[in-house]
């Protein structure tokens, strides 16, 4: 599993986390793992913008790949796709 920033300028993910603009990826991943306990987290990506969000890619127990979209500022799961 890897975590990375997408479309970032300047400080990127580390800068956004350090400034308090977004939650750390590991904190968000923990939330997703609690909600989807039988799934495997395979990737995490930060999409920055006016409303930054994490895209957490998971592999479900039945083999489906699902993107869980999480508000990067609050940690709330917004939706899955």
C-alpha positions in Angstrom: 0.0 0.0 0.0 1.2 3.5 -0.8 0.0 6.9 0.0 0.7 9.8 -2.3 -0.5 13.3 -3.3 -2.1 14.0 -6.7 -2.1 17.4 -8.3 -0.2 19.0 -5.5 1.8 22.2 -5.7 4.7 23.2 -3.4 4.6 21.4 -0.1 2.4 18.5 -1.4 0.9 16.0 1.0 3.5 16.6 3.8 3.0 20.3 3.7 -0.8 20.0 3.7 -0.8 17.7 6.7 1.8 19.8 8.6 -0.2 23.0 8.1 -3.3 21.2 9.4 -5.3 21.6 6.1 -5.8 17.8 5.8 -5.7 14.8 8.1 -2.8 12.4 7.9 -3.4 9.5 5.4 -2.9 6.9 8.1 -5.6 8.4 10.2 -8.0 8.3 7.3 -7.0 4.7 6.4 -7.8 3.6 10.0 -11.3 5.0 9.6 -11.8 3.2 6.3 -10.4 -0.1 7.8 -12.9 0.2 10.7 -15.8 0.6 8.2 -14.6 -2.0 5.8 -13.0 -4.5 8.1 -12.9 -7.4 5.7 -11.3 -5.3 2.9 -7.6 -4.8 2.1 -6.4 -1.2 1.6 -4.3 -1.2 -1.6 -3.7 2.6 -2.2 -4.4 6.0 -0.9 -4.3 9.2 -2.9 -4.9 12.9 -1.9 -6.8 15.0 -4.3 -6.2 18.6 -3.4 -8.4 21.5 -4.2 -11.1 23.7 -2.6 -12.4 20.5 -0.9 -9.4 18.1 -0.5 -10.3 14.5 -0.4 -8.6 11.1 -0.1 -9.4 8.3 -2.5 -8.7 5.1 -0.6 -8.7 2.1 -2.9 -9.7 -1.2 -1.3 -10.1 -4.8 -2.4 -13.2 -6.4 -0.9 -13.4 -9.9 0.4 -15.3 -10.9 -2.8 -12.5 -9.5 -5.0 -14.1 -6.1 -6.0 -12.0 -3.0 -6.2 -13.8 -0.1 -4.6 -12.7 3.6 -4.2 -13.7 5.0 -0.9 -13.9 8.8 -1.0 -13.1 10.6 2.3 -13.1 14.3 3.2 -9.5 15.0 3.9 -10.3 17.7 6.4 -12.9 16.0 8.5 -12.2 12.3 7.9 -15.8 11.6 7.0 -16.5 9.0 4.4 -18.3 10.8 1.6 -19.2 7.9 -0.8 -17.8 4.9 -2.6 -17.5 4.3 -6.3 
